[in-house]
Amino acid sequence: MFIIFVMGITLWLVYGLIKWDIPIIVANSATLVLAGGILVMKLKYG
């Protein structure tokens, strides 16, 4: 389920890059870094 969340954030980041909308890029980049870290820890440690 969390993988789907991270994929959604990634798609929003791609959308922001296509539209070159700085607030979308910044917000989703920060969220992706934090959620990606959580996902890595969740997959590694269960």
C-alpha positions as CSV (number, residue, x, y, z in Angstrom):
1,M,0.0,0.0,0.0
2,F,2.8,2.4,0.9
3,I,4.5,1.6,-2.5
4,I,1.3,2.9,-4.2
5,F,1.6,6.1,-2.2
6,V,5.2,6.6,-3.2
7,M,4.3,6.0,-6.8
8,G,1.6,8.6,-6.6
9,I,4.0,11.1,-5.2
10,T,6.5,10.3,-8.0
11,L,3.8,10.9,-10.6
12,W,2.9,14.2,-9.1
13,L,6.6,15.2,-9.2
14,V,6.7,14.2,-12.9
15,Y,3.6,16.3,-13.5
16,G,5.2,19.3,-11.7
17,L,8.4,18.9,-13.8
18,I,6.4,18.8,-17.0
19,K,4.4,21.9,-16.0
20,W,7.5,23.5,-14.4
21,D,5.5,24.4,-11.4
22,I,8.0,25.1,-8.6
23,P,5.6,24.6,-5.5
24,I,4.5,21.2,-6.8
25,I,8.1,20.2,-7.5
26,V,9.4,21.3,-4.1
27,A,6.5,19.8,-2.1
28,N,6.6,16.5,-3.8
29,S,10.4,16.3,-3.8
30,A,10.4,16.7,0.0
31,T,7.6,14.2,0.4
32,L,9.3,11.7,-1.9
33,V,12.6,11.9,0.0
34,L,10.8,11.3,3.4
35,A,8.4,8.7,2.1
36,G,11.2,7.0,0.2
37,G,13.2,6.7,3.3
38,I,10.3,5.2,5.2
39,L,9.7,2.8,2.3
40,V,13.3,1.6,2.3
41,M,13.3,1.1,6.0
42,K,9.9,-0.7,5.8
43,L,11.2,-3.1,3.1
44,K,14.5,-3.6,4.9
45,Y,13.3,-4.1,8.5
46,G,9.8,-5.3,7.9
